[in-house]
Each structure stands twice: as structure tokens, then as C-alpha cells.
């Protein structure tokens, strides 16, 4: 009986091992390499959508309603005669923008709140922790729906909705990591010699808690894409006629018996991209925190 072992991800101890870490992400597992290819293709399609889309995603034609896939329309057309493939290509831009911008903003604000709460403690910690606990009482999708119902649709409103939904998770991780780092001898020594608080936070605290924040941000890119698609599907995300994978599925369900290709195409796209980002997030987690891979 033979036992197989997966290679252990490298521990990033210094700059010389950064190349090994990148190689692990690229070549450590076949699934990770495949996921990276999907993500790169997704980004390429989103960036170059105006040049890749064969038709205007908003153009309607009464003569091309509910067409089946053909050489002219690779994924057919919807009930308004719009090319499904072109709408999916342009819809990937919304997914990319919301999926990357929202986790980055949430990581910034959540880290600030978590570090302030963990470092200063006392009444500051109690107030911030209670607010974070209140937000964590709501599931992300439900919290996003509540905020979106108040703010309405629109680009920056959706960015705000997803960012606020993710802030509590980042704040929780940042606070816990700050409480641990604050007890380290080098931090106590810096406090003892009178180093200013902002210097301690930016030079000693934040660099040493960056790893779990980066891991969480990478994993939540997929969640942001899924959340934006869910909000658009419910009609409180990207507003028609602008294409989004979520509202493509919603429009497709209303015309499911006329043409099922919008639902099939957008559903497969969301599944593949979310799965790819999750696999990449797992690889980053294994590199930055090798104990999780043991």
C-alpha cells in the first residue's frame, strides 16, 4: 500500500523565498494552475470587452428574438434580440470591478477599525466590537439587501453595499491579530522607548497582521462577485439595460422557455470564476499560513 503526500507549501521567511512562494501558487497544484488560467482569461475579457464583444450589448432587434446558438450568435439571443455572448462579456466588467474594488476597500476600513480596537482597547474596543457584532448578526447577503434597499442601485451604491457587508469580517481578523502582535517583545520595547503610536501601528502592527488580511481579501473576491450577481438578480444591483451576470440570469428566467442560453451561459460563468478565485485564495492561504495545509 502506497501513500502519497502533497508538497508542503513554502514558508515565506524572507525575500529570497518569495520566488518559491510564487512558484507554489503557479505550479504547486494542477487545480491552482487551471484556476489561474481562468482568472487571467476572465480579467482579459473584462478589460478588453469593447474589442472582444461581437455586438453592442444594448442593441435590440425584433428580427433576432430568441435565436438559438449559431455562427452569428454563439450563445443565441434573448427576448429582446440582444446578443447573449456580448452581454456576458460586458457583464464581466461589473463582476471584475465589484469583485476587486469592494474587498480592497473593506480590507482597508476593516483593518483600520480592527487595529484601533485591538491596540487601544478599553472603551474604544468595546464600542467598535459591539458595532461589528451587530453587523455580524446579519448574513452578508441579508445585510447587503437591507443596505441596497435603502441606498438603491447605482455603481457607487453597490460598491458601498458590498464593502459594508465585508467590513465586519476584516475588522474581526485585524483585531484578533493585533491583540496577539501587541504582546510581542519588539512592540513592548517600542512603547517603552517612547516611539509614537502611529509609528508603532504602521511599522510594527500592520506589516505583521497583513498575511491573514491578504488571505481573507483574496478569498472574498469570489464572494463579492457572487454577492453582486445575487443583488443584480434580485433587481437591486446593476440596473438594466446595463449587463450584469446576475440580471442576465434574471431576464433569462423570465424567458426560460423562449431561450435558456442566458441562464446557462451566465450561470456557468459565475460558477467557473467563483471557483477559480476560491482555489487561488486557498493557494495564497497555504503559502502565507502553511500550518493550514498540514
C-alpha positions, -999 to 999 in steps of 0.1 A, spaced: 0 0 0 15 33 -11 8 67 5 10 99 -15 18 132 0 12 167 -15 42 190 -15 43 213 15 39 250 6 70 271 13 72 292 44 79 329 34 106 338 58 124 364 37 125 380 3 146 352 -11 118 328 -7 92 349 -24 100 333 -58 94 299 -42 61 311 -29 50 323 -64 61 290 -79 40 272 -54 9 293 -63 16 287 -100 28 251 -101 20 236 -67 -13 220 -78 -28 214 -112 -61 228 -100 -44 260 -89 -27 264 -122 -60 258 -140 -78 283 -117 -51 309 -125 -57 304 -163 -94 310 -158 -88 342 -137 -64 356 -163 -88 349 -191 -116 365 -170 -95 396 -164 -85 398 -201 -121 395 -213 -133 422 -188 -105 446 -197 -108 442 -235 -146 438 -236 -152 466 -262 -129 448 -286 -140 412 -279 -177 416 -279 -191 409 -314 -222 431 -309 -234 461 -289 -248 445 -257 -276 470 -256 -287 467 -293 -321 452 -297 -336 436 -328 -371 424 -333 -358 401 -361 -333 383 -338 -355 374 -308 -348 341 -291 -323 329 -316 -306 296 -309 -267 295 -309 -252 299 -344 -222 313 -361 -237 348 -359 -247 345 -322 -226 319 -304 -249 318 -273 -280 329 -291 -301 359 -283 -326 369 -256 -362 380 -257 -352 415 -269 -329 402 -297 -297 411 -278 -266 390 -283 -261 369 -251 -223 365 -256 -218 402 -259 -238 409 -228 -219 383 -208 -186 398 -220 -196 433 -209 -212 419 -177 -178 405 -167 -166 441 -163 -191 447 -135 -180 414 -118 -144 424 -120 -148 459 -107 -171 450 -78 -152 418 -71 -118 436 -67 -128 471 -55 -151 461 -27 -128 436 -9 -99 461 -11 -120 489 4 -134 466 30 -99 454 39 -87 490 43 -116 502 65 -120 469 84 -83 467 92 -83 503 105 -112 495 128 -97 462 139 -63 477 146 -77 506 165 -99 484 186 -72 458 194 -44 483 200 -61 509 222 -86 485 240 -109 499 267 -140 518 257 -128 521 221 -125 484 218 -159 478 234 -177 503 211 -162 491 179 -166 454 189 -203 459 196 -209 476 163 -190 448 145 -210 422 164 -242 439 154 -233 438 117 -221 402 120 -256 392 133 -268 396 97 -257 372 70 -237 391 43 -265 388 16 -292 399 40 -271 429 52 -264 438 16 -301 436 7 -310 459 36 -284 485 27 -292 483 -10 -329 487 -4 -321 520 15 -294 533 -10 -309 520 -42 -290 509 -73 -261 527 -89 -224 519 -92 -211 535 -60 -241 524 -40 -233 488 -49 -197 493 -40 -207 507 -7 -232 479 -1 -206 451 -7 -179 470 12 -200 474 43 -211 438 42 -174 427 43 -160 452 68 -170 432 99 -150 401 89 -119 421 82 -123 440 114 -126 408 134 -95 393 119 -75 425 123 -85 429 159 -75 394 169 -42 396 151 -35 430 167 -41 417 202 -15 389 195 11 412 179 7 438 206 21 414 232 53 408 212 85 420 229 95 443 200 62 462 203 65 465 241 101 477 236 90 503 211 64 515 236 89 516 264 114 538 245 86 563 236 80 555 199 49 573 188 17 553 184 12 559 147 48 547 140 42 516 161 10 508 142 22 514 107 57 500 112 52 470 136 14 462 138 1 464 103 30 446 85 28 417 109 -10 412 105 -10 417 67 -9 380 59 -44 370 72 -58 402 58 -44 394 23 -57 358 25 -92 370 35 -92 396 8 -82 370 -18 -109 346 -7 -136 373 -6 -131 384 -42 -152 354 -52 -178 362 -25 -180 398 -38 -186 385 -74 -213 362 -61 -229 388 -39 -230 414 -68 -246 387 -90 -272 379 -63 -281 416 -59 -284 421 -96 -306 390 -98 -329 405 -72 -331 437 -91 -312 459 -66 -277 456 -81 -266 467 -116 -297 482 -132 -309 474 -167 -302 478 -195 -265 476 -183 -255 440 -184 -245 420 -154 -243 383 -149 -270 385 -123 -295 404 -143 -288 383 -173 -299 353 -153 -330 372 -140 -340 382 -176 -333 347 -188 -356 331 -161 -384 353 -173 -379 339 -208 -367 304 -199 -389 286 -224 -381 311 -252 -343 308 -247 -324 291 -219 -289 302 -230 -287 334 -210 -293 313 -178 -269 286 -188 -241 309 -200 -242 333 -171 -246 305 -146 -215 286 -159 -195 319 -160 -203 327 -123 -196 291 -112 -162 290 -130 -149 324 -119 -160 320 -83 -145 285 -81 -113 298 -97 -109 327 -72 -116 303 -43 -89 279 -55 -64 308 -58 -74 320 -24 -67 286 -9 -33 286 -25 -24 320 -11 -36 309 23 -14 278 21 16 300 12 11 326 39 -1 302 66 15 268 59 0 253 91 -34 252 74 -21 229 48 -7 203 72 
